[in-house]
Amino acid sequence: MGNYPSKKKPNNKSRKNSNKPERQNSLESNEETISRISTTTYFISEEVETERLQQYHYLIKHLFDGNFLSPIHELLNSAPCKVLDLGCGPGTWVLDMGSTYYNNKKSVFVGIDISPTFPNQIKPANTQFIQANILDGLPFENNEFDFVYIRALGLSFSETQWLELILPDILRVIKPGGWIEFNEPGPDAKNYGPYYKKIVDTHNKEMSIGDIDPKIILKYKEWLLSNSKLTNVQEEVRYVPIGSWDKNNKLGEICQENFNTYLKNMESCISNHLNISIEEYDQLLTKFFQECNELKTQFPFCCIYAQKL
Ligand SMILES: C[S@@+](CC[C@H](N)C(=O)[O-])C[C@H]1O[C@@H](n2cnc3c(N)ncnc32)[C@H](O)[C@@H]1O
């Protein structure tokens, strides 16, 4: 639910499945392939996506009782810190962090994204935004950051890109003793039914471009654990109800709304794959949410964090 690939409009005339990304013919891991692979093309309304990501931010913040789980709260309150949000989208996390730690005047919160949907003018003085392609290398010095946060980027990059380019570069810019934290949807929902399975499986098939893995969340922990530069690897999965079936948990309604916006934005991609009309897709979505409410489906979000040695 948190993820989208890049936000380019497709050329509808030139494709059978208008919203289907161009696939790589080969997966050789040379540099050209690595950077080309991320240029997926989906029709996504930027405005709708920006609002959805803002809502997503507060959903995750409430679910995890704060903006992060890494043990850096005291550091952020006391020492001058430099914090990076990789693929920051509209910058909601950076803005929230900048406001929260505004009293610590020497800290800086930086967001980087290829798409400039983040604010340029109206923002706390301790925040900065940079438009750049992460795959071109992070435009930062070695050992510059105390904390690097990465949320909902699972579908933006292939496993090769993560392992050969992005992770080594993140570890380069984190200070010794600094922290890296991932937050992603997944791995598996609880109490789901056939409509859920149909939509999520189709979504995952559509997203599996090259070696992009919709279940990449299952690999993050393994990568961090096997990296000799990291220690204190921790993982926490929290579940949110989908729908209004849990009267004590308002997050369920927000989760349903966010999921619905996400799936509506993916409508032509998923309906093409299923060979159904948009009207039939809308009916499928209605049944999907009815089913989630009846079966009491819970959707997982996973936070994985580790410390650089
Ligand atoms: C699903 S959004 C997540 C945004 C943000 N992390 C959040 O949680 O709200 C994925 C973001 O990754 C950005 N992105 C994708 N490929 C990128 C690249 N190669 N370089 C920089 N940003 C990229 C997209 O522009 C998009 O804003």
The ligand as an SDF file (V2000), in Angstrom:
LIG
                    3D

 27 29  0  0  0  0  0  0  0  0999 V2000
    5.9040    5.4570   -2.3250 C   0  0  0  0  0  0  0  0  0  0  0  0
    6.7970    6.9430   -2.3640 S   0  0  0  0  0  0  0  0  0  0  0  0
    7.3100    7.0480   -0.6700 C   0  0  0  0  0  0  0  0  0  0  0  0
    7.5530    8.4630   -0.2420 C   0  0  0  0  0  0  0  0  0  0  0  0
    7.9510    8.6490    1.2190 C   0  0  0  0  0  0  0  0  0  0  0  0
    9.0750    7.8430    1.6000 N   0  0  0  0  0  0  0  0  0  0  0  0
    6.7910    8.4000    2.1380 C   0  0  0  0  0  0  0  0  0  0  0  0
    6.8130    7.4280    2.9010 O   0  0  0  0  0  0  0  0  0  0  0  0
    5.8410    9.1790    2.0800 O   0  0  0  0  0  0  0  0  0  0  0  0
    8.2920    6.5150   -3.1930 C   0  0  0  0  0  0  0  0  0  0  0  0
    9.1570    7.7320   -3.4790 C   0  0  0  0  0  0  0  0  0  0  0  0
   10.3950    7.3000   -4.0310 O   0  0  0  0  0  0  0  0  0  0  0  0
   10.8030    8.2600   -4.9820 C   0  0  0  0  0  0  0  0  0  0  0  0
   11.7860    7.6560   -5.8900 N   0  0  0  0  0  0  0  0  0  0  0  0
   11.6040    6.6180   -6.7440 C   0  0  0  0  0  0  0  0  0  0  0  0
   12.7330    6.3790   -7.4430 N   0  0  0  0  0  0  0  0  0  0  0  0
   13.6450    7.3080   -7.0200 C   0  0  0  0  0  0  0  0  0  0  0  0
   14.9970    7.5770   -7.3650 C   0  0  0  0  0  0  0  0  0  0  0  0
   15.6160    6.8590   -8.2920 N   0  0  0  0  0  0  0  0  0  0  0  0
   15.6330    8.5970   -6.7420 N   0  0  0  0  0  0  0  0  0  0  0  0
   15.0010    9.3420   -5.7980 C   0  0  0  0  0  0  0  0  0  0  0  0
   13.7220    9.1310   -5.4220 N   0  0  0  0  0  0  0  0  0  0  0  0
   13.0500    8.1260   -6.0210 C   0  0  0  0  0  0  0  0  0  0  0  0
    9.5040    8.6040   -5.6900 C   0  0  0  0  0  0  0  0  0  0  0  0
    9.5930    9.8250   -6.4050 O   0  0  0  0  0  0  0  0  0  0  0  0
    8.5340    8.6580   -4.5250 C   0  0  0  0  0  0  0  0  0  0  0  0
    8.4100    9.9550   -3.9970 O   0  0  0  0  0  0  0  0  0  0  0  0
  1  2  1  0
  2  3  1  0
  2 10  1  0
  3  4  1  0
  4  5  1  0
  5  6  1  0
  5  7  1  0
  7  8  2  0
  7  9  1  0
 10 11  1  0
 11 12  1  0
 11 26  1  0
 12 13  1  0
 13 14  1  0
 13 24  1  0
 14 15  1  0
 14 23  1  0
 15 16  2  0
 16 17  1  0
 17 18  1  0
 17 23  2  0
 18 19  1  0
 18 20  2  0
 20 21  1  0
 21 22  2  0
 22 23  1  0
 24 25  1  0
 24 26  1  0
 26 27  1  0
M  CHG  2   2   1   9  -1
M  END
$$$$
